[in-house]
Amino acid sequence: MSLVTLAHCCSHLQNASLARLGLTSIPSTNLLHTLMLQLQRSGYITSVTIGGPEPPPPSSLNPILDPSDPSSQQQNPNEPAVTQANVSSRRLWVGLKYWNNEPVLQKMGMVSKPTRRVWMGFREIEALAKGDRSGYVKGLRGIGESMYVTTDRGMMELRECVERRTGGMLLCRVNRV
């Protein structure tokens, strides 16, 4: 898992959202794909489509995807099959969401960094969900604020980790501001 790629993705999505882009692309990795599906489930973005270097046609942008159902994950039918020759050119095309002419995803930043990974158990994650500080990580305080955690059961939102009573590595924080 490359946290450097995730850090680039966080800053790219924040900048693209503030620049009012409707569609943007990021590298296609399993970590980013799972995170984008979680962001879509939380309502920060509208669509996630796997494609090539060219943007997909608007008809293939499916706004309703279920992260747990692999058959609902759209892939552009005009794109060739993934092979060793073209795997590096695969992109995730992300549709950004706006409400009242303001971006829904306004701030997105890393919690764990490539040089300092932050692992927390259930009790520390529960404190963060309540809004308390745990270590040097501030708790969730704002309306619509989310934090994403990678666990041995997959990637989850912080509150979902509290419900399932599991800990893991904190990845990023997203604010609607």
Salt bridges, closest charged atoms under 4 A:
GLU79 OE1 - ARG90 NH1 3.78
GLU102 OE2 - ARG20 NH2 3.84
GLU126 OE1 - ARG123 NH1 3.29
GLU145 OE2 - ARG173 NH1 2.55
GLU157 OE2 - ARG159 NH1 2.90
GLU160 OE1 - ARG41 NH2 3.00
GLU160 OE2 - ARG164 NH2 3.23
